[in-house]
Amino acid sequence: MLEQDDLAAAARLLDACRARGVLLATAESCTGGLIAAALTSVGGSSDVVDRGFITYSNAAKTEMLGVPAALIADQGAVSEAVARAMAEGALTRSGATIAVAVTGVAGPGGGSADKPVGLVWFGLAQRGAPTAAERQVFPGDRTAVRAATVARAFALIAARVA
């Protein structure tokens, strides 16, 4: 569930984007749409949020965002390369200026030594700029990992918009 702090952060981010004429798109796996949900919980967000892609399955990443199936097979869905491809695919398939992508292991299961529970890869694509990626390992249960992912996605977008 969204907390008041989440909504306040979303409102601040939307204001910053609005002031700079930025349109956003999201490509979400481990958050299942929470980033877009937080943004669109704020009235008037439609002038900033272009669209969101919930690509929970590998097939959805390929079909909706154009992430090559071979890339997923080679690197795994939770990887820097896939996060970058997801962000770039969302940017290409939208009218957005900036697209953020998240793919990770929210738990409680599914982790491994190489990809522990709490691991999230972020991709950030912007028209006319290089795509960035970031790796984070968040502590806590599934809810905490997903909440931290939303907060970090907002921070990454805000830093790019500033």
C-alpha positions as a Markdown table, in Angstrom:
| # | Residue | x | y | z |
|---|---|---|---|---|
| 1 | Met | 0.0 | 0.0 | 0.0 |
| 2 | Leu | 1.2 | 3.5 | -0.7 |
| 3 | Glu | 2.2 | 5.6 | 2.3 |
| 4 | Gln | 1.7 | 9.4 | 2.5 |
| 5 | Asp | 5.5 | 9.8 | 2.1 |
| 6 | Asp | 5.3 | 7.9 | -1.2 |
| 7 | Leu | 2.6 | 10.2 | -2.5 |
| 8 | Ala | 4.4 | 13.3 | -1.4 |
| 9 | Ala | 7.6 | 12.0 | -3.2 |
| 10 | Ala | 5.5 | 11.3 | -6.3 |
| 11 | Ala | 4.0 | 14.7 | -6.2 |
| 12 | Arg | 7.4 | 16.4 | -5.9 |
| 13 | Leu | 8.8 | 14.3 | -8.8 |
| 14 | Leu | 5.8 | 15.1 | -11.0 |
| 15 | Asp | 6.2 | 18.8 | -10.3 |
| 16 | Ala | 9.9 | 18.7 | -11.3 |
| 17 | Cys | 9.0 | 16.8 | -14.5 |
| 18 | Arg | 6.2 | 19.1 | -15.3 |
| 19 | Ala | 8.4 | 22.2 | -14.8 |
| 20 | Arg | 10.9 | 20.8 | -17.4 |
| 21 | Gly | 8.4 | 19.4 | -19.8 |
| 22 | Val | 9.4 | 15.8 | -19.1 |
| 23 | Leu | 7.2 | 12.8 | -19.9 |
| 24 | Leu | 7.7 | 9.5 | -18.1 |
| 25 | Ala | 7.3 | 5.9 | -18.9 |
| 26 | Thr | 8.0 | 2.9 | -16.6 |
| 27 | Ala | 8.9 | -0.7 | -17.3 |
| 28 | Glu | 8.4 | -2.7 | -14.2 |
| 29 | Ser | 9.1 | -6.3 | -13.3 |
| 30 | Cys | 9.7 | -6.8 | -9.6 |
| 31 | Thr | 7.5 | -3.9 | -8.6 |
| 32 | Gly | 4.5 | -5.0 | -10.7 |
| 33 | Gly | 3.4 | -1.5 | -11.5 |
| 34 | Leu | 4.0 | 0.2 | -8.1 |
| 35 | Ile | 6.1 | 3.0 | -9.6 |
| 36 | Ala | 3.4 | 3.9 | -12.1 |
| 37 | Ala | 0.7 | 3.4 | -9.4 |
| 38 | Ala | 2.4 | 5.8 | -7.0 |
| 39 | Leu | 2.8 | 8.4 | -9.8 |
| 40 | Thr | -0.8 | 8.1 | -11.0 |
| 41 | Ser | -2.2 | 8.3 | -7.5 |
| 42 | Val | -1.5 | 12.0 | -7.7 |
| 43 | Gly | -4.1 | 14.1 | -9.4 |
| 44 | Gly | -3.0 | 15.7 | -12.6 |
| 45 | Ser | -0.3 | 13.1 | -13.3 |
| 46 | Ser | -1.6 | 12.5 | -16.8 |
| 47 | Asp | 0.4 | 15.4 | -18.1 |
| 48 | Val | 3.7 | 13.8 | -17.0 |
| 49 | Val | 3.0 | 10.0 | -17.1 |
| 50 | Asp | 2.8 | 8.7 | -20.6 |
| 51 | Arg | 2.5 | 5.0 | -19.9 |
| 52 | Gly | 3.7 | 2.0 | -17.8 |
| 53 | Phe | 4.7 | -1.5 | -18.9 |
| 54 | Ile | 4.3 | -4.3 | -16.4 |
| 55 | Thr | 6.6 | -7.0 | -17.8 |
| 56 | Tyr | 6.7 | -9.5 | -15.0 |
| 57 | Ser | 7.4 | -12.5 | -17.3 |
| 58 | Asn | 10.3 | -12.9 | -19.6 |
| 59 | Ala | 7.9 | -13.2 | -22.5 |
| 60 | Ala | 6.4 | -9.9 | -21.6 |
| 61 | Lys | 9.8 | -8.2 | -21.6 |
| 62 | Thr | 10.4 | -9.6 | -25.1 |
| 63 | Glu | 6.9 | -8.9 | -26.5 |
| 64 | Met | 6.2 | -5.5 | -25.0 |
| 65 | Leu | 9.6 | -4.0 | -24.7 |
| 66 | Gly | 11.6 | -5.8 | -27.4 |
| 67 | Val | 14.2 | -7.2 | -25.0 |
| 68 | Pro | 15.9 | -10.0 | -27.0 |
| 69 | Ala | 15.0 | -13.4 | -25.6 |
| 70 | Ala | 18.6 | -14.5 | -26.2 |
| 71 | Leu | 19.8 | -11.6 | -23.9 |
| 72 | Ile | 17.5 | -12.8 | -21.1 |
| 73 | Ala | 18.7 | -16.4 | -21.6 |
| 74 | Asp | 22.3 | -15.4 | -21.5 |
| 75 | Gln | 22.3 | -12.7 | -18.8 |
| 76 | Gly | 19.1 | -13.6 | -16.8 |
| 77 | Ala | 16.1 | -11.4 | -16.4 |
| 78 | Val | 17.7 | -9.8 | -13.3 |
| 79 | Ser | 20.8 | -8.2 | -14.9 |
| 80 | Glu | 22.2 | -4.9 | -16.0 |
| 81 | Ala | 21.8 | -5.7 | -19.7 |
| 82 | Val | 18.1 | -6.5 | -19.3 |
| 83 | Ala | 17.4 | -3.4 | -17.2 |
| 84 | Arg | 19.0 | -1.3 | -19.8 |
| 85 | Ala | 17.1 | -3.0 | -22.6 |
| 86 | Met | 13.9 | -2.6 | -20.7 |
| 87 | Ala | 14.4 | 1.1 | -20.2 |
| 88 | Glu | 15.4 | 1.6 | -23.9 |
| 89 | Gly | 12.4 | -0.5 | -25.0 |
| 90 | Ala | 10.0 | 1.6 | -22.9 |
| 91 | Leu | 11.5 | 4.8 | -24.3 |
| 92 | Thr | 11.2 | 3.5 | -27.9 |
| 93 | Arg | 7.6 | 2.3 | -27.5 |
| 94 | Ser | 6.3 | 5.5 | -25.8 |
| 95 | Gly | 6.2 | 9.2 | -26.2 |
| 96 | Ala | 8.2 | 9.6 | -23.0 |
| 97 | Thr | 11.4 | 11.7 | -22.5 |
| 98 | Ile | 12.6 | 9.5 | -19.7 |
| 99 | Ala | 11.9 | 5.8 | -19.0 |
| 100 | Val | 12.8 | 4.0 | -15.8 |
| 101 | Ala | 13.0 | 0.2 | -15.7 |
| 102 | Val | 13.3 | -2.2 | -12.7 |
| 103 | Thr | 14.0 | -5.9 | -12.6 |
| 104 | Gly | 14.9 | -7.8 | -9.5 |
| 105 | Val | 14.4 | -10.5 | -6.9 |
| 106 | Ala | 11.9 | -9.2 | -4.3 |
| 107 | Gly | 11.6 | -12.5 | -2.4 |
| 108 | Pro | 10.9 | -14.2 | -0.3 |
| 109 | Gly | 12.3 | -16.9 | -2.6 |
| 110 | Gly | 14.0 | -16.9 | -5.9 |
| 111 | Gly | 17.4 | -15.7 | -4.8 |
| 112 | Ser | 20.8 | -17.3 | -5.4 |
| 113 | Ala | 24.4 | -16.6 | -4.4 |
| 114 | Asp | 24.9 | -14.4 | -7.5 |
| 115 | Lys | 21.4 | -12.8 | -7.4 |
| 116 | Pro | 20.3 | -12.6 | -3.8 |
| 117 | Val | 16.8 | -11.6 | -2.5 |
| 118 | Gly | 16.7 | -7.9 | -2.5 |
| 119 | Leu | 18.8 | -7.5 | -5.7 |
| 120 | Val | 17.3 | -4.9 | -8.1 |
| 121 | Trp | 18.8 | -3.6 | -11.4 |
| 122 | Phe | 17.6 | -0.2 | -12.5 |
| 123 | Gly | 17.7 | 1.1 | -16.1 |
| 124 | Leu | 17.2 | 4.8 | -16.9 |
| 125 | Ala | 16.9 | 5.8 | -20.6 |
| 126 | Gln | 16.5 | 9.4 | -21.8 |
| 127 | Arg | 16.2 | 10.7 | -25.3 |
| 128 | Gly | 19.5 | 12.2 | -26.4 |
| 129 | Ala | 21.5 | 10.8 | -23.4 |
| 130 | Pro | 23.3 | 7.5 | -22.7 |
| 131 | Thr | 21.3 | 4.8 | -20.8 |
| 132 | Ala | 22.3 | 4.4 | -17.2 |
| 133 | Ala | 22.1 | 1.3 | -15.0 |
| 134 | Glu | 22.4 | 0.8 | -11.3 |
| 135 | Arg | 22.6 | -2.2 | -9.0 |
| 136 | Gln | 21.1 | -2.2 | -5.5 |
| 137 | Val | 20.6 | -4.8 | -2.9 |
| 138 | Phe | 17.8 | -3.8 | -0.5 |
| 139 | Pro | 17.3 | -5.3 | 2.9 |
| 140 | Gly | 14.0 | -6.6 | 4.3 |
| 141 | Asp | 11.0 | -8.5 | 3.2 |
| 142 | Arg | 9.2 | -8.4 | -0.2 |
| 143 | Thr | 7.2 | -5.3 | 0.7 |
| 144 | Ala | 10.3 | -3.5 | 1.9 |
| 145 | Val | 12.3 | -4.4 | -1.2 |
| 146 | Arg | 9.5 | -3.2 | -3.5 |
| 147 | Ala | 9.0 | 0.1 | -1.5 |
| 148 | Ala | 12.8 | 0.8 | -1.6 |
| 149 | Thr | 12.8 | 0.1 | -5.3 |
| 150 | Val | 10.0 | 2.7 | -5.9 |
| 151 | Ala | 11.9 | 5.3 | -3.8 |
| 152 | Arg | 15.1 | 4.7 | -5.6 |
| 153 | Ala | 13.4 | 4.9 | -9.0 |
| 154 | Phe | 12.0 | 8.2 | -8.1 |
| 155 | Ala | 15.5 | 9.4 | -6.9 |
| 156 | Leu | 17.1 | 8.3 | -10.2 |
| 157 | Ile | 14.5 | 10.2 | -12.3 |
| 158 | Ala | 14.7 | 13.3 | -10.1 |
| 159 | Ala | 18.5 | 13.4 | -10.4 |
| 160 | Arg | 18.2 | 13.2 | -14.2 |
| 161 | Val | 15.5 | 15.9 | -14.3 |
| 162 | Ala | 17.3 | 18.3 | -12.0 |
